[in-house]
């Protein structure tokens, strides 16, 4: 029985997949309204109700808590029947870090680390231009390194040029640097007038004291700030911080346009496309956007202007007031300057939706052409809607890893990416055996019903030539599957396509090899020795052809993903942190093991008895270390 308290509810389908997340002041009344015959639903909600098979709910103390929980659940599950904010671009911000001597940096991620963020900006070039200007006006930390203020080195050239206060050499006063950062914050917040007043006052004092060198520096700062102010557009007579939101909606979907006004000046804009909003009312689209955007937004302004009234205006306003820590007004202007700003945002939203529709149409046309070209040239039974790409990364067999990246309908499906720690550790590197292992584990997981690998691709692309592709084909045939595979060699961008008519011969040779296996041979040792008698035809497509470009894009992404993971694993092993993950192994035992064997690789090669002979170690711990490092 559903309770009558505030909370969130989750609708699921017959496969326990989340369909929709909602919140309510009374869970019982809200959920019941979905299933009453007298209630008229729109097409989207009607389709939702027909698929609901299970309900979960969570009770909270207030409607504001329910709103916060709803935002988090939508972000976690991305339900298909919720209106969801889609932002295809990673917009740049300027951040002031939280450190003894904070740095002013470019970033594309807003973290909850106590740092201050300014933005978003629509152009990375504009952000870098602003940072360059800030370093020209204010003596910040141009090297970008983190310093505690303790002397660790001699001051660099920037200090002697007056571009840095020298925290690396212990020459910077924290109070003086904090005053500079206050001005930087005012500048980034659009409060240049107050900075100008301070600088002009200091310049007059310096000139009166005949300190003309300091006065000249202050004069240059004043001129630089005045130059920036001339380029900014004043849109309001009053100096107020506002976010202006507008929505445009049609059969293609919905687009949100935001204008950022700080101190009465327009400092930037940003566009969003909403998924699942085609059948939603404009008020619902705006309301859901606000909740999702400000849940992670770096800044809540004093005033937010909306194009339409939203149902939960009061509760959203209360929530935003709590986030900001002071008054926040959510307003729907009907006339005057504020209404003009909403109209301006709406005009931009219309343009953004048209541009998005054109880009989407072009992407779909390109993807269709690419997949049709691959189908015809490789000889596939249907267009490869899902393609998986694989690569191996290691340095002379050290920290070997594999990657699996995926495209669906020509677009990267990052939620489907997977990575593998190679369990096979030969004395010498063997990329073929590693590729065989990765494909074996992936395909076996599919056969075992693993949820992470429940989809089979229409095509598998191997980064490499005949050797890597043969190893992958062998793994596929051992699993009894028929997934098409190709290899893409970097040299000349040749596509190797296996001649599948030899399949029966290969299966026979594999059975013969299995018959000759001894019980002492490891599984992967057998795989390394297994015959590779596949034959191929070389396919050379034009470098600018969509089919080859799609495969190259997938190959490069597989390489990037594998290399990133390899570096992470390698760094972990180099500093010995992998040992500390083993239960019972603390800093002291780690130090003794590394001192005895020299490195993680040395520990891995040691026998159980050798590890157990290390002071403070036991046979049980030695077996645990050995087992763990063989798996890592």
N, C-alpha and C positions, 0 to 999 in steps of 0.2 A: 504494500500500500504506500503510495507516494505521500510524503509529508507536505504540510502547508507552509513550511519555512522557505526563506530565500535559498537559492542554490543554482547549480548548473545541471543540465541533463544532456545525455549523450545517446543519440539514436544509432543503432548498428544494424547491418543487414544479416542475411543468413550465414555469411562467412565470417561474422564478427568484425567486419570492417566498419570503421566509424563513418557514418553518413552525414551527421549534423551535430553541432554543439550549440546549445542555447542557454540562456539564463532566465530566471524568473524571480519575482518577489514571492510568489507562491508556486512551488513546483507542481503541486497537485492540480491547481486550476489551469496552469499553462499547458501542461502535457495533455490534460483532458480535452482542451480546446482543439487539438490536432485531429482528434478522432470523433468529434461530434458531427453528425450529419447536417446540422443546421449551420455549421461554420463553412463559409465559402473561402476556398483556398485558390491561390494563383496556380498556374501550370507547374512551376518549380516545386512548390510545397506539396501539390497533389502527387507528383511523381515520387517525392520523398516518402510520403505516408504509405504509398504502395509497396515500398521496399523495406520498411521498418520491421524488424523481427525481434529486437531486444532493446532494452532501455537500461541505462545506468544513470545514477544521479549522485550528486555530492551536496550536502547541506553546509551552508556558511552562516555567519552571524548577521550580515547586512547585504543590501543590494550592491553597495560599492565593492564589497569583497567578491560578490558573485560576478560583477563586471570584470574585475582583475583576473579571476579564475577563468572566465570565459575566454579572455584574450590569450591567456597562456595555453589553454586547451586547443584553441584554433591554430595557434602557432605550432603546437606539437603535432597535431594530427592532420592538419590541412584538409578538412572534410570537404567533399565535392559539392555539397548542397549549401555551404556557407558562402556568403560574399567574401572573397579573399583578396587582399591587396597583393598584386603582383608588381614587383619592381625589377625589371630586367637589367637595370643599370646599377652599378655600385658607385654611388656618388661620393665625391671627395669632401673631406672635412679638414679643418685646421684644429689641432688639439694642443692644449697646454698641459703637459704631463704633471702628475703629482709626485714631485721629487724635491730634495733639498734645494736644488737649482733647476727649476722646471725648464724643459725644452719646448719650443714651438715647432710642431711637426705637421707634415702632410699625412693623412690617414684615410682609409676607406672603410674602416670598421669603428663603430661606436661601442666601446666596452664600458662595463660598470666597474671601473678601476679607480674612481675618484678624480680622474682627469676632467678638464673642461673642454667641451667641443663646440665649435662654431661652424655653421653651415646648415644644410648641405649647399654646396656650390655646383653649378651645372657644368663647369668646365675645369678640368684638371690644370689646364694652362693658366686659367685665371687664379687658381689657388697657388700655383708655384710662383706666379707673378706677384701675388700678394705677399707670399713668404719672403721673396727676394726684396720687396719693398720694406717689409718689417725689419729685416736684417740690415737694411741700409739706414733706416731711421733710428732703430734702437740697437744698443750693444747686447745682443742675445748670445746664444751659443752656436756659432755657425758650423762647427764641426759635427753637431748633432749627437755627440756622445754624452753619457750620463756621468755627472760629477757630484761628489759629496761635499766639495768645498775644501777637502784636505789636500795639501800639496803632494802631487804624485809625479809631476813632470815639470819641465821648464815651460814657460808660456810660449805659445806659437806666434806666428806672424800676425794673426788676427788681433792679438792683444796689442802689439806694437802699432798697428794701424788704427787702434781705437774702435775696432769692430766687436770686441769681446772684453769682458771684465776679468777674464783669467781665473775662473773657478778651478781649473785643472792644476793651477800652481798655488792655490790658496790665497790668491790676491783679491778675490771678490768679496764684497760685504753683502751678506744675505739681505739686509734691510734695504740697501740701495738697489739690489737686483729685484726685490719684491716690488719696489716703487715703479721700476721699469715695466714689470709684467702687468701691473695695474693699468698702465697706459696702453699696453698692448691689448688687454681685454676691452678697454673702452673703445679702442680703434676698431676691433673686430665686432663690437656690439653696435657700431654706427654712432658712437658718441664722440666724434672728432672735435666738435666745438669746445668741449671741456678740456680736451688735450691741448688744443691750440691756445686756449686762455692760459693754461699752466706754462706752456713753453714760452709764450710771449712774455709772461711775467718774469720767468727765470732769465730770459734773454736780456730784458731791461736791467735786471739786477747785475748780471755779468758785465754788461757794458758800463754800468755806473761804477763798478769796481775795477774797470780797465782790464778785465779778463776777456780780451777780444777773441782769443782762440776758442774759448768755451761759447762765447756769444755767436761766433760764426757757425759752430756745430749746431747750436740751437736754431739758428736762422735756416740752415739747410733742412732741418727736420720740419720746421714750420712750412717751408715752401713745398716739401714733398707731400705733406698732409693736405695742404690747400689744393694741390694738383689733383689728388684723389677725390676730394670733395666736389671739384668742378665736374668730374665725370659721373657722379651719382645723380640719380633722378629723384627729386622730391615729389612725392605723390600726395602728401597730406600736410595741412597747415600745422597740425599739432604733432608733437614729437612723442609718438607712441609706438610700442612693439605690437605687431599684429601678424597673424596668419590668415590669409584669405583663401577660402576653399570654394571651388566651383566644380560642378559635375555636368557631363554631357553623356547622354545615353541613347542608344538606338539598338537595332537588331544585332549589331556586331558586338555589343558589350557596353561597357561604361568606362569613361576616362575621368580621372580626377586631376585638376590643376591646382597647385598651391603657389601663392605669391608670398614671399617673406619680406615683411616691412619692419625695419628696425630704426627707431628714432625718426619715424615719418618718412623714411627713404626706402625705396625698393632696392633690396640688395641681392635678390635672386628669385628663382622659380624652379619648380620641379613638377614632373608629370608622372602619373601612376595609371596603370590599367588594372581593372578589377575583374577577377575571374568569378564566374557564377552569378554575374549581375544582370544578365540579359533579361531575365524575367522579374527582377527586383525593382521596386519603386525607387525613384531618385532619393527619397528621404532615407530609405533603408541602406542604399549604397553609401550615402554620406555618413550615416551613423556608424556603420560597420568599419568604414575606412578610418574614421576618427579614433575609434577604440584601438584598432590595430596599429595605426601610425604612432599615436602618442604613448602607447604601451612601451615602445622602445625609443621614442624620439628623444634627442639630447636636450631639447629645450621646449618649455611650454610658455608662450607669450602671454601678455596681460589680456589680450583680446583676440578672439577667433570669430571671423565673419563667415557665415554659412549662406548658401543660396536658397535652402528650403528648411522648413521647421523639421526637427527630428523628434521622435517619440520619447526618447530617453534624455532629453536635453538637460533636465535638472540633475539627474544622477551623473551624467557625463561631466557636467560642470563641477559638481562636488568632487568627483574623482580627480579632475585636472587641478582643482584648487589644492587638494592634498599633495599632488605631485609637485606643484610649483612652490607651495608653502606660502602663498599669498593669493589675493583676489584674482580670479580668472572670469572673464565675461564671454559667454557664447551668445552671439547675436545674429539675427536675420534682418539685415537692413532693408528697408523698403525704398528709401530715397536718399539723395545727398551724395557726398563724396564716398561714403562707405559702400553704397549700392553701386556706384560707378566702378569701384574696385572689384566687386563681385562680377559685374558684367565683363570687365577686362579679363578676369581669370576665366570666365566661361568662354570667351572668344578664343583664348589660348587652348582651352580644353578641347574645343571643337577641332582646332587645327591638330592637336596632339592625337586625337582619335583617328582622324583621317590619315595622318602619317603612319600611325601604328597599323591601320588596316592595309595600307600600301606595302609596308615592310613585311607584314605577315603574308600577304599574297605573294610577294616576291620570294620570300623564304620557302613557302610551300611549293611554288613552281620549281625553284632550284632543286629542292629535295626530291620532288617527284622525278625530275629529269635525271638526277644523279642515281636514284634507285633503279629506274628503268634502264639506264645505261649499264649498270652493274648486272642487272638481270640478264640482259641480252648478251653482253660480252663474256660473262662467266658461265652462262648457261643455267641460271637458277630457275626453278619452277614458278616462282612468284617474286615480286619486288622485295628486297630485303628491308622490311620495315624496322626490324631490330638487328643491329650489328654489334658484336662484341669484339673489342680489340685487346690483345694480350702482349705484354712485354716483360722481360726479366732485367733486373738491375743488380749488379754486384761489382766488387773490385777484387779481381783474382780469387773469386769464390768467397770473399768475406762479406758478411751481412747480406746474403742473397735474398731477394724478395721478388714477387711477381705482382703484376697489376692486371685488373680487368676493368675496362671502361666501356661505356655503352652509348650508342645513339639510337634513338627511336624517332622514326619519321624525319631523319636527317638532323635532329637536334640532340645535343648532349643530355643524357638522363643521369644526372649526377647522383641521384638517390639510389641508382642501381650499381654504382661503382663498388668494386670489391678489391681487397688486397690480400696477399698471401705471404706468410713467412715460409721460406723454403726449408723443409725438414731434411733434405738430402744434403750432406756435407762431405763431398769427396776431398781427397787430398789435393786434387787439381780441379780448377773450375770446369764445369760441364754445363753449358747453357742448354744443350739439347735435353739432358736429363731433367734439368730444372723446369723447362717448358713442359715436358711430359708430365711431371708431377703436378704442376699448376692445372693443366687441362684435366688430368685424371681426377683431382680433388673437386674441381668445379662440376664436371659431368656426373661424378659419383654422388655429389650433393643433390643434384637434380633427381637422380634415380632414387635416392633415399627420401625424397619429399621435403628437403630442407626449404623452409620458407624464403630464405635469402637467395636461393637459386632456383626458384620454382618456374622461371621462364626459360625456354630454350630460344636461342637466337635463330634468325633466318640465315645468318652468315657469320662466320668467325674469321677475323683478320689477325694474322700472326705478324708481329714486327720481326722480320728477319727473312732469310732466304730458305733454300731447300732443306737444310738441316733442321732448323727450328720447326718448319712446317711439317716435316716428316715425323718429328717427335710428337707434335700435336695430333696428327692424323692417327698415329699409332695408339695414342691414348683414347681417341674417339672410337676406333675400331674395337679396342679391348672392352669398351663399355657397351658395345653393340648398338651404337647410335649412328645416324646418317646426316649429321649437321654439315652443311657445306663449309669448306675452309679454303682460305687463300693466304698466301704470304706476300708481304710487301717489302721488297729490298730497297734500302736507301740508295744504292748505286743504280743510276739510270731509272729509278722509280719503276722497276719491273714488278708486275703482278704474277706470282706463280700459282697456276691453277692445276690441281691434281687431276690426273686422268683416272677417273673412278672405275674404268673397266678392269683395272688390275686388282680390284678389291679382293676378289676371291683368292688370288695368288698370295696376297699379303696375309690374309686371315690364316691360310694354310701354313705359311712360314712362322706365324706367331704361335700357332698350336704346336708346331714342331719344337720351337724354342722353349715353350712351357714344359714339354715332355722331358727335355734335358735339364731342367732346373733341379738343383739340390736344395735340401731344406736349410742348409747353412747360408745360402746366398740371400742377401737382403732383397727386398722387393725392388728397391730402386737400383741396385746393382744389376739385377736382371733387365730392368728397363733400359739401362745404359747400354747393355750388350745386345739388346734385341735388334733384329735386322731391320733395315730401312730400305725397302726396294720400291718405293713409290716413283712414279714417273710424272712429269709435269710438262705443261705447255706454258711458254712465256707470253704474257699479254702486255702489250705496251700501248697505253692510252695517251692521248695528248696531255701535256702538263696542265693545260687550262680546262680540261674536260671535267664536268661536275662529278662524275663517278670517281675519278682518281683524286680529285680534290677532297671528296668526302673521306676516302680511305686515308689520305695523307693527314687530314685533320684528326682522324681517329688514332692513327699511328703516333702522331706527335703528342696527343693527349695521354695515350697509354705510357709513352716514354716519360712525360712529365710526372704523371701520377706515381709511376714506379720509382723514379729517381728521388722524388720527395720522400717517399716512404723509406727507401734505402738509406738516405742521409739520416733520417730519424733513428732508424735501427742502428746504424753505424755509430752515430754519436752516443747513443745509449750504451753501446758495448765498449766504446773507447774510454768512457769515464767510469765504467764498472757498475752503472746503476742497474744493469740487468740482474746482477747477483743479489742486490738488495731487495728485489721483488720476491725472492724465495723465502718462504716462511722459515724462521729460525736463523736467518743470516742477517746480522746487523752490521754496523760500520766496522767493528773490530774484526769479525770473522772475514768480512770482505777484504779488509786491509791485509790480513794474514794470507788469504788465498792469492791475492794479486802479487804479494811480495814473494810467495813461494813459486808461483807458476808464470809470473811476468805479465800476463794479460788474460783477458776473458777467453781468448782462443786457446791459450795454454791450459786453462782450467778445463775447457771443453775436451781437450785431447787427453787429459789425465784419466787414469782408471779410478774406480771407486776406492781401491785400497790406497792409492797415492793421495787422493783427496782426504781420506779418513786419517792419514798420517799427519796432516797439518794440525798444529796445536788448537785446542778447543773444539775440533771437529769430531763427530761420531760417524759410525758406519751408516746409520739411518740418515743423518744429514748429508753424508757424501752421496748416497744413492739418490736423495732428493735433488741435490745440485746437479748430478750427472743427468738425471732424467729431464730436469728443467732445461738445461743448456742444450741438450740434443734437440728439444722441441723448439727452442727460441730461434 
